[in-house]
Amino acid sequence: MIVITGAVLGAIGGAAVAYTRKGKLADILLYAFVYGLVFGLAGLFTTLIIHRSAM
């Protein structure tokens, strides 16, 4: 659940950053993808750490 939330919020945040920088559609999509990927990976590692520490 943390992974999906991170990916979605990252994509929205990345699109917002590109939009405020007056990016074209390709720039907005690229920023959304990269931010979504990074935040999704951060959520994955967070989930792994939480599950490992619970045992």
ABEGO torsion letter per residue (X at the ends): XAAAAAAAAAAAAAAAAAAAAGBBAAAAAAAAAAAAAAAAAAAAAAAAAAAAAAX
